[in-house]
Structures are given as C-alpha cells and as structure tokens.
Amino acid sequence: MTQLGIYLNDFSVSKLEYHLSTEVFASCNAADRTVNVSMNMRNGITDDITNAYTLGFRNSSYGLPPRTMMLDTLFFAPPGAAITAMDPGQGDIASLSRSGNENGNTGESRMVTLGQNETRTVSYTVQLPSGPLGPLDLRHTPTASDTPVTIDPSCDPFVAGFSS
C-alpha cells in the first residue's frame, strides 16, 4: 500500500470543525515518480453560533477572530519517500511548524488558518522511492460531513491500483 494523507487537528480548542467541509485530490507524474495531494477546505460557520465551547478558545492569543479555524495540518509521505513541496510552505504561524517521522513515514506539520466563509486549498508533493509501488491509499481526517476523494487517472499507470 502506498499511503499518503493530509490530516487536520483542531488547534483553536473549539468545535469549529463541525462547520468544515473538505475535498481531497491526488494527481501523479509517473515519469517523475511524484504525487501531488491537495485538500480544499471551507469554513461554513455562521454568525448565529455564539457558544464559547464552539468558538476558538486560543484564537485571541494569536490575534484571530473566534470563528477562524486554526488547523494543525499534517502532511505524510510513505516510507522511503520525500516531501518536496508544500503549500503553505511555512504555515500561517511559522513558529508552530514541525517535521518528523512516524513509523518510517515522513511528516510535516503547518498551522493553517481558515476564516469564516473562507475557502482554501493546501497541498504537498511527494517524491516516491524507486521500485514497485502498492495501491495508492489516499487518507484524510474524517469530518462531520462526507469528504469526496478523487484520484486522477494520471495515477493509474503509476500505481498498481488504488483505493480511497
């Protein structure tokens, strides 16, 4: 299995993510052995939601409105692969960026803010190692609404099948 994923963790200490909608996409360049993964996100919280347990508790510490999502966005590559590009490169709060390894998988974390009624795309590119590859498994954080996952046909000849 060739697993790649974008995962989101609530950093604002809130329930704002109930109002988050997401879509995940992957496209491939077989000649370069790269995969680009992107996630479209939309913050659909409305003005009538005023409960302090829902709104961002940490937001004021970072000068952000209480309806802005603070998302610790994690990008993961499979063992032996390298993350070669990310958007956002430094994150919206660069001091909160991290990188490391989890069970041999390279990971990068960037803080992404998503304002009320804002739509935004985050993405990253992975250089896969040489040798045979298993089916592409595109992973993401489950949300309160369904997350459509699209794997472009450019990945078909590159990876031996796929699942989502």
C-alpha positions in Angstrom: 0.0 0.0 0.0 1.3 3.4 -0.9 -0.3 5.7 1.7 -0.4 9.4 1.6 -2.5 11.7 3.7 -3.5 15.1 4.9 -4.7 15.2 8.5 -6.2 18.1 10.4 -6.1 18.7 14.2 -8.0 21.5 15.9 -5.5 23.9 17.4 -8.0 26.6 18.5 -9.6 24.3 21.2 -13.1 24.5 19.7 -15.8 22.7 17.9 -15.4 24.9 14.8 -14.5 21.8 12.6 -18.2 20.8 12.7 -18.6 23.6 10.1 -15.6 22.4 8.0 -16.1 20.8 4.6 -13.3 19.2 2.7 -12.4 17.5 -0.6 -9.2 15.6 -1.3 -7.5 15.2 -4.7 -4.4 13.3 -6.0 -2.6 13.6 -9.3 0.6 11.8 -10.4 3.5 12.3 -12.7 4.6 8.7 -13.5 7.9 9.8 -15.3 9.0 11.8 -12.2 7.5 9.3 -9.7 5.7 12.2 -7.9 2.2 12.5 -6.4 0.6 15.8 -5.6 -2.1 15.7 -2.9 -4.4 18.6 -2.2 -7.3 19.4 0.1 -9.9 22.0 -0.5 -11.4 23.3 2.8 -14.3 25.6 3.6 -15.2 27.2 6.9 -19.0 27.5 6.8 -19.7 28.7 10.4 -22.5 31.3 10.6 -22.8 34.4 12.8 -25.7 33.0 14.8 -23.3 30.5 16.5 -22.0 32.2 19.7 -21.4 29.4 22.1 -18.0 29.7 23.7 -17.5 25.9 23.5 -17.8 26.1 19.8 -15.7 29.2 19.1 -11.9 29.2 19.1 -10.6 29.5 22.7 -7.0 30.1 21.7 -7.7 32.4 18.8 -7.4 35.7 20.7 -3.9 34.7 21.8 -2.9 34.8 18.1 -4.9 37.9 17.1 -7.6 35.8 15.3 -11.4 36.2 15.3 -13.2 33.4 17.3 -14.8 31.9 14.1 -11.4 31.3 12.4 -10.3 27.7 12.4 -6.7 27.1 13.5 -5.8 23.8 11.8 -2.6 21.9 12.6 -2.3 20.4 9.1 -0.2 17.3 8.8 1.2 16.0 5.5 2.5 12.4 5.4 4.6 10.5 2.9 5.1 6.7 2.7 8.4 5.1 4.0 11.3 5.9 1.7 9.5 8.9 0.1 10.3 12.6 0.5 8.0 15.6 0.7 9.5 18.0 -1.9 6.9 20.9 -1.7 4.1 22.1 0.5 1.6 24.9 0.3 1.7 26.7 2.6 5.4 26.3 2.8 6.0 27.9 6.3 2.4 27.8 7.6 0.4 30.8 8.7 2.1 30.8 12.1 5.6 29.7 11.2 6.7 29.1 14.8 4.2 26.3 15.1 5.7 24.3 12.1 7.1 20.9 12.8 8.6 17.9 11.0 9.5 14.4 11.9 8.9 10.7 11.3 6.1 8.4 12.4 6.7 4.6 11.8 9.1 5.4 9.0 6.7 7.9 7.3 8.0 11.4 6.8 5.7 14.0 8.2 5.4 17.8 8.1 3.0 20.0 10.1 2.0 23.5 9.2 -0.5 25.8 11.0 -3.3 26.8 8.6 -5.9 29.4 9.5 -9.3 29.3 7.8 -11.5 32.3 8.3 -15.3 32.4 8.4 -16.8 31.7 4.9 -13.2 31.3 3.6 -12.3 28.6 1.1 -8.7 27.5 0.9 -6.5 24.8 -0.7 -3.5 23.2 1.0 -1.2 20.7 -0.9 2.0 18.9 -1.0 4.2 16.9 -3.4 5.8 13.6 -2.7 8.8 12.0 -4.5 8.3 8.3 -4.2 11.2 5.9 -4.0 12.3 3.6 -6.8 10.9 0.1 -7.1 7.4 -1.4 -7.1 4.6 0.5 -5.5 1.4 -0.8 -3.9 -2.1 0.6 -4.4 -2.5 4.3 -3.7 -4.3 4.8 -0.4 -5.3 8.5 0.0 -6.0 9.2 3.7 -7.6 12.2 5.4 -9.2 13.2 8.7 -12.8 12.3 9.0 -15.1 15.3 9.3 -18.8 15.9 10.2 -19.6 15.8 6.5 -18.5 13.4 3.8 -15.1 14.1 2.2 -15.1 13.4 -1.5 -11.8 11.8 -2.6 -10.6 12.0 -6.2 -7.6 10.2 -7.6 -6.8 11.5 -11.1 -6.4 8.9 -13.9 -2.7 10.1 -14.2 -2.1 7.8 -11.2 -3.5 4.7 -12.9 -0.4 3.5 -14.8 1.9 4.7 -11.9 0.5 2.7 -9.0 -0.8 -0.8 -9.1 -4.5 0.0 -8.4 -5.8 2.4 -5.8 -8.4 2.8 -3.0 -9.7 5.7 -1.1 
